[in-house]
């Protein structure tokens, strides 16, 4: 028996509505699948560094409480790590946006505190790379980053550090331990006092992106009994959690300050990350004492 024309038309209309509904729903289904895949990718354990959603994720970092106790057991001063912030350093051929980005090093910015009373003249930063099972994959000794020097730290004092570890191996997390050493002689540099410090926020544009820079002006005074020269002023930018996101330095190689004299400085701090809220700026200054002929 032939199918009536009206039934054929109704059947075609139903099929057409079904196809239109499928086309409309397909992007939503695809979005759900992509979101599910993204979530799995984020939750998966890192054997990092890894690219997640186009961004480089570095290994987690641990600041072990045993850092100070282990050092004290071998009669060394305790240099405690107050904060640590990791910044990837990439090879010249590739950048962070590439899925095949090569991590050539990890820069570590933060603050350290001398929890003892002895003057700390130097430290050796040891970085341990640990896998997901807790085993140590590798240990490396980091070095001072470009334009950073450690001038020593008195008892209960706190300052900034800026170190770099080269060629980090794949790992799930990192652990940093500072092995500190007391000064064998009088310090090469003495701390100088900061006066009349002021900060101005200056908007700028980097690669088309708006960013705030921080101009810090002030002066230092020689409160010692001897002339000082070879002076260095360092400033560092901290967010609301106390993590360091920028560091700047100014050197005065030819100036000589007599006791009681002052010298003006100007630092321009550029944050390494622009989507943070910055709440504090640390400043420290050092100089080398000189005994002039005839004094």
C-alpha positions as CSV (number, residue, x, y, z in Angstrom):
1,X,0.0,0.0,0.0
2,X,1.6,3.3,-1.0
3,X,2.5,5.8,1.8
4,X,0.3,8.9,1.7
5,X,2.0,12.1,0.7
6,X,1.1,13.9,3.9
7,X,2.9,11.2,6.0
8,X,6.0,11.5,3.8
9,X,6.0,15.3,4.4
10,X,5.6,14.9,8.2
11,X,8.4,12.3,8.3
12,X,10.7,14.7,6.4
13,X,9.9,17.6,8.7
14,X,10.6,15.5,11.8
15,X,14.0,14.4,10.3
16,X,14.8,18.0,9.4
17,X,14.1,19.2,13.0
18,X,16.3,16.4,14.4
19,X,19.2,17.4,12.2
20,X,18.9,21.1,13.1
21,X,18.8,20.2,16.8
22,X,21.9,18.0,16.4
23,X,23.9,20.8,14.7
24,X,22.9,23.2,17.5
25,X,23.9,20.8,20.3
26,X,27.2,19.6,18.8
27,X,29.3,22.6,19.9
28,X,28.0,22.3,23.4
29,X,28.8,18.6,23.5
30,X,32.3,19.4,22.1
31,X,32.8,22.1,24.8
32,X,31.9,19.7,27.6
33,X,34.4,17.1,26.2
34,X,37.1,19.8,26.0
35,X,36.4,21.0,29.5
36,X,36.6,17.5,30.8
37,X,39.8,16.8,29.0
38,X,41.3,20.1,30.3
39,X,40.3,19.2,33.9
40,X,42.0,15.9,33.6
41,X,45.1,17.5,32.2
42,X,45.2,20.0,35.1
43,X,44.6,17.3,37.8
44,X,47.1,14.9,36.4
45,X,50.4,14.6,38.3
46,X,53.2,16.7,36.7
47,X,56.4,15.1,35.6
48,X,57.1,18.8,34.7
49,X,57.9,21.3,33.7
50,X,54.8,20.9,31.6
51,X,52.6,23.0,29.2
52,X,49.0,23.2,30.6
53,X,46.5,25.2,28.5
54,X,49.3,27.0,26.8
55,X,51.0,28.0,30.0
56,X,54.2,26.6,31.5
57,X,53.7,25.0,34.9
58,X,56.8,24.6,37.0
59,X,57.3,22.0,39.6
60,X,55.9,22.7,43.1
61,X,58.4,24.1,45.6
62,X,59.0,23.1,49.2
63,X,60.7,25.2,51.9
64,X,61.5,22.5,54.4
65,X,61.3,23.3,58.1
66,X,64.3,21.0,58.5
67,X,66.4,23.5,56.7
68,X,67.5,25.3,59.8
69,X,67.7,22.3,62.2
70,X,69.9,20.3,59.8
71,X,72.3,23.2,59.5
72,X,72.5,23.7,63.3
73,X,73.3,20.1,63.9
74,X,76.6,20.6,61.9
75,X,77.3,23.9,63.7
76,X,76.5,26.2,60.9
77,X,74.4,29.4,61.1
78,X,70.7,29.1,60.2
79,X,69.7,30.9,57.0
80,X,65.9,30.4,56.7
81,X,64.0,30.8,53.4
82,X,61.1,33.1,54.0
83,X,59.6,33.0,50.5
84,X,60.3,31.6,47.0
85,X,59.0,32.5,43.6
86,X,60.0,30.5,40.5
87,X,60.5,32.0,37.0
88,X,61.2,29.9,33.9
89,X,64.3,30.7,31.7
90,X,63.9,29.5,28.2
91,X,66.2,28.7,25.4
92,X,66.8,31.4,22.7
93,X,65.1,29.3,20.0
94,X,61.8,28.8,21.9
95,X,59.5,30.6,24.3
96,X,56.9,29.8,27.0
97,X,54.1,29.9,24.4
98,X,55.4,27.0,22.4
99,X,54.3,23.4,23.2
100,X,57.9,22.3,22.8
101,X,59.4,25.1,25.0
102,X,62.7,24.1,26.4
103,X,63.3,25.1,30.0
104,X,67.0,26.1,30.2
105,X,66.9,27.2,33.8
106,X,64.8,28.2,36.8
107,X,65.3,31.6,38.5
108,X,64.3,31.8,42.1
109,X,63.5,35.0,43.9
110,X,62.6,35.5,47.5
111,X,63.7,36.5,51.0
112,X,65.9,34.9,53.5
113,X,66.4,35.5,57.2
114,X,69.4,34.9,59.5
115,X,67.7,33.3,62.5
116,X,70.9,33.2,64.5
117,X,73.2,35.9,66.0
118,X,76.3,35.2,64.0
119,X,77.0,37.2,60.9
120,X,76.5,35.1,57.7
121,X,79.2,35.8,55.1
122,X,78.1,33.5,52.3
123,X,75.7,30.7,51.4
124,X,75.5,27.8,49.0
125,X,72.0,27.1,47.6
126,X,71.3,23.4,47.0
127,X,68.2,22.5,44.9
128,X,66.8,19.0,45.1
129,X,64.5,17.7,42.4
130,X,62.0,15.2,43.6
131,X,59.6,12.8,41.7
132,X,56.0,12.0,42.5
133,X,57.0,9.1,44.7
134,X,59.2,11.2,46.9
135,X,62.6,10.0,45.5
136,X,65.3,12.6,44.8
137,X,65.9,12.7,41.0
138,X,68.8,15.0,41.1
139,X,70.6,17.7,43.2
140,X,72.1,20.8,41.8
141,X,74.0,23.9,43.2
142,X,72.4,27.1,42.1
143,X,74.3,30.3,41.4
144,X,73.7,34.0,41.8
145,X,71.5,35.5,39.0
146,X,72.9,38.2,36.8
147,X,73.4,41.5,38.7
148,X,72.9,39.9,42.1
149,X,75.4,39.7,44.9
150,X,75.1,38.5,48.5
151,X,76.9,41.0,50.8
152,X,76.3,39.2,54.1
153,X,73.5,39.2,56.7
154,X,73.6,40.1,60.4
155,X,71.8,38.3,63.2
156,X,68.0,38.4,62.9
157,X,68.2,40.4,59.7
158,X,66.3,39.7,56.5
159,X,67.2,40.3,52.8
160,X,66.5,39.4,49.3
161,X,68.0,36.6,47.2
162,X,68.1,36.0,43.5
163,X,69.6,32.7,42.3
164,X,69.4,30.5,39.2
165,X,69.6,26.7,38.7
166,X,70.6,25.6,35.2
167,X,69.2,22.6,33.2
168,X,66.5,21.5,35.6
169,X,65.6,17.8,35.2
170,X,61.9,16.6,34.9
171,X,60.5,16.4,38.5
172,X,57.2,16.7,40.4
173,X,58.5,19.2,43.0
174,X,61.6,21.0,44.2
175,X,63.2,21.6,47.6
176,X,65.7,24.4,48.3
177,X,68.2,24.3,51.1
178,X,70.6,27.2,51.8
179,X,73.9,26.0,53.4
180,X,75.2,29.1,55.2
181,X,78.7,29.9,56.4
182,X,79.9,32.4,59.0
183,X,82.3,35.1,57.9
184,X,85.9,34.1,58.5
185,X,86.9,37.8,58.8
186,X,85.2,41.2,59.2
187,X,82.5,41.8,56.6
188,X,83.6,43.2,53.2
189,X,80.6,45.4,53.1
190,X,78.7,47.2,55.8
191,X,75.0,48.1,55.8
192,X,73.9,51.7,55.1
193,X,70.8,53.4,56.4
194,X,68.0,54.4,54.0
195,X,66.5,57.9,54.3
196,X,63.6,59.9,52.7
197,X,62.3,57.0,50.7
198,X,59.4,57.6,48.3
199,X,57.6,55.4,45.7
200,X,55.8,56.5,42.5
201,X,53.7,54.2,40.3
202,X,54.4,54.8,36.6
203,X,52.2,53.2,34.0
204,X,54.0,51.6,31.0
205,X,53.4,49.4,28.0
206,X,55.4,46.2,27.3
207,X,54.6,44.3,24.1
208,X,51.3,46.1,23.9
209,X,50.3,45.2,27.5
210,X,49.7,47.8,30.2
211,X,51.9,47.3,33.2
212,X,52.8,49.4,36.3
213,X,56.4,50.1,37.1
214,X,57.6,51.4,40.4
215,X,60.0,54.3,40.8
216,X,61.7,54.4,44.2
217,X,63.8,57.5,45.2
218,X,65.6,58.1,48.4
219,X,69.0,58.6,49.9
220,X,71.5,56.6,52.0
221,X,73.6,57.9,54.9
222,X,76.9,56.8,56.1
223,X,76.4,56.0,59.8
224,X,79.8,54.4,60.3
225,X,83.0,56.0,61.6
226,X,84.9,55.6,58.3
227,X,84.4,56.7,54.7
228,X,82.6,54.3,52.5
229,X,82.7,53.7,48.8
230,X,81.7,51.0,46.2
231,X,78.1,51.3,47.4
232,X,75.1,49.2,46.2
233,X,71.4,49.8,46.6
234,X,69.0,46.9,46.0
235,X,65.2,47.1,45.9
236,X,62.7,44.3,45.6
237,X,58.9,44.2,44.9
238,X,56.6,41.9,46.9
239,X,53.0,40.9,46.5
240,X,50.4,40.6,49.2
241,X,51.7,37.1,50.1
242,X,55.2,38.3,50.5
243,X,56.5,36.7,47.3
244,X,59.2,38.6,45.4
245,X,58.3,39.6,41.8
246,X,61.0,42.1,40.8
247,X,64.4,43.3,41.8
248,X,66.5,46.3,40.8
249,X,70.0,47.5,41.7
250,X,72.0,50.7,41.5
251,X,75.8,50.8,42.0
252,X,78.0,53.8,43.0
253,X,81.6,52.8,42.2
254,X,83.3,56.2,42.3
255,X,81.5,58.1,45.1
256,X,83.1,58.3,48.5
257,X,80.9,59.1,51.5
258,X,82.4,60.5,54.7
259,X,80.7,59.7,58.0
260,X,77.4,61.6,58.2
261,X,77.2,62.3,54.4
262,X,74.2,61.3,52.2
263,X,73.8,60.1,48.6
264,X,70.6,60.1,46.5
265,X,69.5,57.0,44.6
266,X,66.8,56.1,42.1
267,X,65.5,52.5,41.4
268,X,63.0,51.5,38.7
269,X,61.3,48.2,39.6
270,X,59.6,46.2,36.8
271,X,57.5,43.2,38.0
272,X,58.1,39.9,36.3
273,X,54.4,39.1,36.5
274,X,51.8,41.8,35.8
275,X,48.6,40.3,37.2
276,X,49.6,40.5,40.8
277,X,48.8,43.0,43.5
278,X,52.0,44.5,45.0
279,X,51.9,45.8,48.5
280,X,55.5,46.3,49.7
281,X,59.0,47.2,48.5
282,X,62.1,46.2,50.3
283,X,65.3,48.4,50.2
284,X,68.8,47.6,51.4
285,X,72.2,49.3,50.9
286,X,75.8,48.3,51.5
287,X,79.1,50.1,51.2
288,X,82.8,49.2,51.6
289,X,84.7,51.0,54.4
290,X,88.0,52.7,53.5
291,X,90.9,53.9,55.7
292,X,92.4,56.8,53.8
293,X,96.1,57.7,54.1
294,X,96.7,60.4,56.8
295,X,93.7,59.4,58.9
